Structure formats: C-alpha cells, structure tokens
Amino acid sequence: MLRLFVSLLLLAASPLFAAQPDSLVGPVRMIDGDTARMGAYTIRLTGIDAPEQDQTCKTGQKGVPFACGAWVSTRAAALFDGKTARCKVEGTDRYDRTLARCRVSGRDMGEVLVSEGLAFAYRKYSRDYVALEEAARRRDVGLWTMQVQSPAAWRKAHRLASAQTPPKAACVIKGNINRKGEHIYHLPHQRYYGDTRISPAKGERWFCSESEARAAGWRKARS
C-alpha cells in the first residue's frame, strides 16, 4: 500500500501531471500574430484572432494577393520578440496550448495587436477588444487597409478545400454517405462525381481502388 502511495506521488510530480501555473513570466518569441513561445510553453493569447501564417489577403483596388499572415507574424515579432511578458493563465485549448493574457512593458499584448490592426477581436470567446478593433478599422490601419477574411472563416474554408483534395494522386474515388445513410462511391467518369463533396467529419473518405471501397462496405454509384 505504501509503495502504491509513493508511486502516485511521483506521478503527480511528473511533468505529465504537472498543474497548469497561474502565471508565467519570461521572454517571448512570437510564432504568429496571436501565439507565442515562452520557454516550454506555447501561449495562445486569449480574446484575439490573427491571420494564419499561410493566409493571404488582397491589397489595393485591383485586389493584388498579399501574404498578410506572414506579414502579421513579422510585425508581431518586431513588437515583442525577446521582451519579457507577464502572463495570467486562463487554461488550455484543444491543441494543449496555454491560454493567457500577457503584458509587455505594462501593455496588454492583445490590446497592442488589435490597436495596430494586426489582429481581430475574437468575439466568439471575448468582447474585451471589440472597441479597439472598431477604432482600428476607423483609422484604416494594418489589416483594415486590405480585403481580409476573418481568420476563423479562412480556417473553415481551408479545411473544406483540403477535404476535397485526394490524399494521394491515385486515390480519386469519392466515398460519399447519402441522406439515407447509404455508403456509395463515385468514379471520376460518373455523373455526380463533380458535385460530390467529401466530409471527413461525417465519415466520408477517399479510396484508391474499387476493391478497397467494396471491402470497406461501400457500393458503386449507379450513374
């Protein structure tokens, strides 16, 4: 019994079971416009949302494509890299990142990023930065000088587009589940192939051969 008790104590003290600290202090390095590294921690700034690294926007009246995600990351790094941040931890997200509000030189990092037009108020989770976002929009600064899609909308569209791309060049057979729950596969030459969309969340998938599709319990579309 004593041995079991000691083992449990050792497990609780291990990094795997370590409690999330209430606060963090240290130099930061920006990963992108709303995420930073501090030592072993990946910190996701709460209440804001910035363009993803590979997100693009359009500039000027002609709508010229611009790598706004990379641009925001560079600007955020220029503002904060190497500076000491004091962060109040609020929990973790589904990617196991530390959710926190951080201050550098007395200023809220999220406040700076939104005010500079480098990030948006993440209304889904907080309205703390909404007024700052609206002020940045009126001043026409940063991202507000461009045609920009919200990062959340961009991520959703990117996921949908990725789902329509075969995992391998040879795996082009579409496995679809219809409204009746029937598992049907479509070949490239068939009538409804072009209109069929793959939704992995529903259990739909790509196949590399008809035999693979049939073995998984799917039948061939009739036209």
C-alpha positions in Angstrom: 0.0 0.0 0.0 2.8 2.4 0.9 4.6 1.6 -2.4 1.4 2.4 -4.3 1.1 5.7 -2.4 4.7 6.7 -3.2 4.1 5.8 -6.9 1.1 8.1 -7.1 3.1 10.9 -5.5 5.8 10.5 -8.1 3.3 10.5 -10.9 1.6 13.7 -9.6 5.0 15.4 -9.5 5.9 14.4 -13.1 5.6 16.9 -16.0 2.7 14.8 -17.4 0.6 15.5 -14.3 2.0 19.0 -13.5 -0.7 21.5 -12.7 -1.0 24.5 -15.0 0.6 27.5 -13.4 -1.5 30.6 -12.6 1.0 32.9 -14.2 4.1 32.9 -16.4 6.9 35.4 -16.7 9.7 35.4 -19.2 11.0 36.5 -22.7 8.7 35.6 -25.5 9.1 34.7 -29.2 6.1 35.2 -31.5 5.1 32.2 -33.6 2.4 34.2 -35.4 0.1 37.1 -34.7 -1.7 35.6 -31.7 0.6 32.8 -30.5 4.0 33.0 -28.7 6.6 30.7 -27.1 7.9 31.3 -23.6 10.3 28.6 -22.6 8.5 25.2 -22.8 5.1 26.9 -23.1 3.1 27.7 -26.2 0.9 30.6 -25.3 -2.3 31.4 -27.2 -3.3 35.0 -26.5 -7.0 35.0 -25.5 -9.6 37.3 -26.9 -7.9 37.9 -30.2 -7.5 36.1 -33.5 -4.8 36.9 -36.1 -4.4 35.6 -39.7 -2.8 32.2 -40.1 0.8 32.0 -41.4 -0.2 31.0 -44.9 -3.3 33.2 -45.1 -3.5 35.7 -47.9 -5.4 38.9 -48.3 -5.8 41.4 -51.2 -4.5 44.9 -51.4 -5.3 47.9 -53.5 -8.3 48.5 -55.8 -7.1 45.7 -58.1 -7.1 43.2 -55.3 -3.5 42.1 -55.6 -2.8 38.9 -53.4 -0.7 39.6 -50.4 0.8 37.2 -47.8 -0.9 39.0 -44.9 -0.4 36.1 -42.4 3.3 36.1 -42.8 3.3 39.9 -42.7 1.4 40.0 -39.4 3.8 37.4 -37.9 6.8 39.5 -38.8 5.2 42.7 -37.4 4.3 40.9 -34.1 7.8 39.6 -33.8 9.2 43.1 -34.2 6.9 44.3 -31.4 7.5 41.6 -28.8 10.4 39.1 -29.6 12.9 38.9 -26.8 10.8 41.1 -24.5 9.7 40.0 -21.0 6.0 39.2 -20.8 3.9 38.7 -17.7 1.0 36.4 -18.4 -2.1 35.5 -16.5 -3.0 31.9 -17.4 -6.7 31.1 -18.1 -6.4 27.4 -19.1 -5.5 25.3 -22.1 -7.1 24.9 -25.5 -7.8 21.7 -27.5 -4.3 21.9 -29.0 -2.8 21.9 -25.5 -1.6 25.5 -25.8 -1.7 27.7 -22.7 -4.4 30.3 -22.9 -3.3 33.5 -21.3 -3.5 37.3 -21.3 0.0 38.8 -21.4 1.5 42.2 -20.8 4.8 43.6 -22.0 6.1 46.9 -20.5 2.7 47.3 -18.8 0.7 47.0 -22.0 -1.7 44.1 -22.9 -0.2 42.3 -25.9 -3.7 41.7 -27.3 -4.6 45.3 -27.0 -1.4 46.3 -28.9 -2.0 43.8 -31.7 -5.7 44.8 -32.2 -4.9 48.5 -32.0 -2.2 48.2 -34.7 -4.7 46.3 -37.0 -2.6 43.1 -36.7 -5.4 41.0 -35.1 -9.1 40.9 -34.7 -11.3 40.8 -31.6 -12.2 37.1 -31.2 -15.9 37.7 -30.5 -16.7 34.0 -30.1 -14.7 34.0 -26.9 -14.5 37.6 -25.7 -15.7 41.1 -26.4 -12.8 42.8 -24.5 -11.1 44.0 -27.7 -14.2 44.9 -29.8 -14.0 48.7 -29.2 -10.2 48.6 -30.1 -10.9 46.7 -33.3 -13.6 49.2 -34.3 -11.2 52.1 -33.6 -8.5 50.4 -35.7 -11.0 49.9 -38.5 -12.0 53.6 -38.4 -8.3 54.6 -38.5 -7.7 52.3 -41.5 -4.6 50.7 -40.1 -2.9 47.4 -40.7 -5.2 44.7 -42.0 -8.0 47.2 -42.4 -6.2 48.7 -45.4 -6.8 45.3 -47.2 -9.5 43.0 -48.3 -9.2 40.4 -45.5 -11.2 37.4 -44.5 -11.6 36.7 -40.8 -9.1 34.1 -39.6 -11.9 31.8 -38.4 -13.7 31.9 -41.8 -10.4 31.4 -43.6 -9.6 28.3 -41.5 -13.0 26.8 -42.2 -12.7 27.4 -45.9 -9.2 26.0 -45.9 -10.4 22.8 -44.1 -13.2 22.3 -46.6 -10.9 22.8 -49.5 -8.3 20.4 -48.0 -11.0 17.8 -47.6 -11.7 17.9 -51.4 -8.1 17.1 -52.3 -7.2 13.4 -52.6 -4.6 12.3 -50.0 -2.7 10.7 -52.9 -2.8 11.4 -56.6 -4.0 7.9 -57.4 -6.8 7.9 -54.7 -9.5 9.7 -56.6 -12.6 7.6 -55.8 -15.0 9.6 -53.6 -16.8 7.7 -50.8 -20.0 9.5 -50.1 -22.8 8.9 -47.5 -26.2 10.0 -48.8 -29.2 11.2 -46.8 -30.4 7.6 -46.4 -27.1 6.7 -44.8 -26.0 4.6 -47.8 -22.3 4.3 -48.4 -21.7 5.0 -52.1 -18.5 5.5 -54.1 -18.2 7.6 -57.2 -15.7 7.2 -60.0 -14.2 10.2 -61.9 -16.2 9.5 -65.1 -19.6 9.1 -63.3 -22.4 11.6 -63.5 -22.3 13.0 -59.9 -18.6 12.8 -59.3 -18.0 16.6 -59.8 -20.9 17.5 -57.4 -19.9 15.1 -54.7 -18.1 16.7 -51.7 -16.2 14.7 -49.1 -16.9 15.4 -45.5 -14.5 13.5 -43.2 -16.5 14.6 -40.2 -19.4 12.6 -41.5 -17.2 9.5 -42.1 -16.8 10.1 -45.8 -13.5 9.3 -47.4 -11.3 8.8 -50.5 -10.5 5.3 -51.9 -7.6 4.3 -54.1 -9.4 1.4 -55.8 -12.9 0.0 -56.2 -11.8 -3.2 -54.4 -10.8 -1.1 -51.4 -14.1 0.7 -51.4 -16.1 -2.5 -51.7 -14.1 -4.1 -48.9 -14.9 -1.2 -46.7 -18.6 -1.7 -47.3 -19.3 0.9 -50.0 -21.2 0.3 -53.2 -20.7 1.8 -56.6 -23.0 4.7 -57.7 -25.5 3.7 -60.3 -24.7 6.5 -62.7 
